[in-house]
Amino acid sequence: MRERIDYLLVGGGLASAKCAAALRRSEAAGRVAILGAEIYSPYNRPPLSKGLLLGYEQPERVFVFAPDFYEKNEIEVVSGVAAVRLDVDEKVVDLADGRRFNYDKLLIATGTTPRHLASPGSDLQGIFYLRDLDDSLAIAAAMNPGSRAVIIGAGFIGMELAAAFTEKGVDTTMLVRDSGLFTKLGSEVLTRFFSDYYERQGVKIIYNDEVDRFAGNEALSGVVTKGGHELPADLAAVGIGVVANTDWLAGSGLEVDRGVIVDASLRASAADIFAAGDVAVYDDPIFQKRRRVEHWDNAIKQGELAAANMLGENRSVDYVAYFYSDLFDLSWEWLGDNSDIDETVARLGAGGRPEIVFFLKDGRLRAAFLLLQGPEEREWVERMIRTGVDLAGEVGRLSDSSVTLKSIQPEETT
Ligand code: FAD
């Protein structure tokens, strides 16, 4: 027996929640259902590596919408069961429990899963990965003040975990494959700044090294590195990137490559199928490249954009990708894409702290890092990236923290 759902949203996360809400706001007719593998209704993940670990946010506060939102808006939530197969010709999704859903329009928003280490000892108790609410609660329970932890990886998750652990009084060592922290940001100024800052906060950092094996008997007792360090540890947390949840699409014929391939309007390679959020590899018209963005703001905007296009519009992605992070007392933001730049300009504040780092290509702003800045600076950066204004003659003023960004207003030339 097949149940017919007009708008079937697979993946019970942020993108699906925002898509469902937007569908109902636009008065979509018919059944709207969110199908999620987790037992929870959609929730926000940013607190999982911040407030929830530190105890200043409660688990019940992380949900995208209040529990009665779905019922009031006639959004069906099918939780705790995964989609296992897609048939694009029959327009059917098979569930792990044997149910089958026929869709009129389908959203794929199944997110990502942390990449796992396969080193010897990887299955010992006390080695954690962080993606979902249960992971966060388990880590919070294990991070006792005075315990010793090794954080593996210095990307967003590794950096946030190391900050939270240290703030909680855990003796924290970061094991980093690169020669600095956040090398992904592509700025030596930032790498140096974060390395110094973390060391001043008491984080020990081992660079240019990686896990050889985890030691212990059932439970973790230490991490042995390829460089020969033997680090005693009560727990380890691994943040070495993610892979898109697309296994269930195998054999469907849908185009998949590091995620579900969609165009700028989030349409996939088969009729009436859209993808949004972390799982979507989309054509970004602003940067004219195919990319996957694994951040909160992108999941919201793409969920809503997919809803509009499911209802017959033909809108394209029109925003500059954005994310934020909190590390110790530092809140920072990032806009744009720095994969193809030829100039980096740092605006340094008191004590040489980088307030803003601009990433340019041919004099045009492509990306920026903003530390503890306000909405005015963010909006200026967003506009400059979007319009592609020539800033080549403004480099001196960009680097001068006494000059307000709003006073830099070159003519829009594109
Ligand atoms: P998800 O939120 O991952 O939801 C996907 C859901 O689909 C999951 O519940 C998954 O279980 C489910 N699913 C998977 N496969 C199937 C299947 N076959 N069938 C049914 N359901 C399935 N971004 C920022 O910008 N700033 C931050 O500070 C920040 N902090 C973060 C901290 C953590 C710990 C994490 C994990 C992420 C953080 N992010 C942050 C990223 C942000 O949370 C994600 O970009 C966002 O959650 C993506 O939403 P999504 O709906 O695409 O995917």
Residues whose N, C-alpha, C, O or C-beta is under 5 A from the ligand:
A	BS01	FAD	V10 G11 G12 G13 L14 A15 S16 L35 G36 A37 E38 R45 P46 L48 S49 V81 A82 A83 A109 T110 G111 T112 L130 R131 N245 W248 A276 G277 D278 V279 E294 H295 W296 D297 A299 Y322 F323 Y324 S325
